[in-house]
């Protein structure tokens, strides 16, 4: 009877392994799939944030270009006046 009991235990253990292993593998695959989806979702969020920042950056550059242009125009005008001797000592 001991051999028969051992056979029953081995059959039971093999049955449990045959049922549990596919379940564990399936859950592992689902977990990996979810990790990949989360990673791509994070990338999408970062790309959207970057895309949303571009109009503000363009506007800032336009404003700085206006400022720079006015400074250069004023500097050129003052330099021309200084070279012609048209500036008073106070404004130099």
C-alpha positions in Angstrom: 0.0 0.0 0.0 2.8 2.3 0.5 3.7 2.2 -3.2 0.1 3.0 -4.1 0.0 5.9 -1.7 3.3 7.2 -3.1 1.8 7.0 -6.6 -1.3 8.9 -5.5 0.9 11.6 -4.0 3.1 11.9 -7.0 0.0 12.1 -9.3 -1.5 14.8 -7.0 1.7 16.8 -7.0 2.1 16.6 -10.7 -1.6 17.7 -11.1 -1.0 20.6 -8.8 2.1 21.6 -10.7 0.4 21.2 -14.0 -2.4 23.6 -12.8 -0.4 26.1 -10.9 2.5 26.7 -13.3 0.3 27.9 -16.2 -1.5 30.2 -13.8 1.7 31.7 -12.6 3.1 32.1 -16.1 -0.2 33.8 -17.3 -0.1 36.2 -14.3 3.5 37.0 -15.0 2.8 37.8 -18.6 -0.1 40.0 -17.7 2.1 41.8 -15.2 4.8 42.4 -17.9 2.2 43.7 -20.3 0.9 46.2 -17.8 4.4 47.4 -17.1 5.0 48.0 -20.8 1.7 49.9 -21.1 2.6 52.1 -18.0 6.0 52.8 -19.5 4.5 54.0 -22.8 1.9 56.0 -20.9 4.7 57.8 -19.0 6.4 58.6 -22.2 3.2 60.0 -23.7 2.8 62.3 -20.7 6.4 63.6 -21.0 6.0 64.2 -24.8 2.7 66.0 -24.2 4.3 68.2 -21.5 7.1 69.0 -23.9 4.7 69.8 -26.7 2.7 72.1 -24.4 5.8 74.1 -23.5 6.8 74.9 -27.1 4.3 77.8 -27.6 5.4 79.5 -24.4 9.0 79.2 -25.4 8.3 80.6 -28.9 6.5 83.6 -27.3 9.4 84.2 -24.9 11.8 84.3 -27.8 9.7 86.7 -29.7 9.5 89.1 -26.7 13.3 88.8 -26.2 13.8 89.5 -29.9 11.8 92.7 -29.7 13.8 93.8 -26.6 17.1 93.0 -28.3 16.1 94.8 -31.4 15.1 98.0 -29.6 18.4 97.9 -27.6 20.4 97.4 -30.8 18.6 100.2 -32.5 19.1 102.6 -29.6 22.8 101.6 -29.3 23.4 102.1 -33.0 21.7 105.5 -32.9 23.8 106.6 -29.8 27.0 105.4 -31.4 26.3 107.3 -34.6 25.6 110.4 -32.6 28.8 109.9 -30.5 30.9 109.5 -33.6 29.4 112.7 -35.1 30.0 114.6 -31.9 26.3 115.1 -31.4 26.1 113.8 -27.8 26.3 116.0 -24.8 28.9 115.1 -22.2 26.1 114.3 -19.8 24.6 111.5 -22.0 27.9 110.0 -22.8 
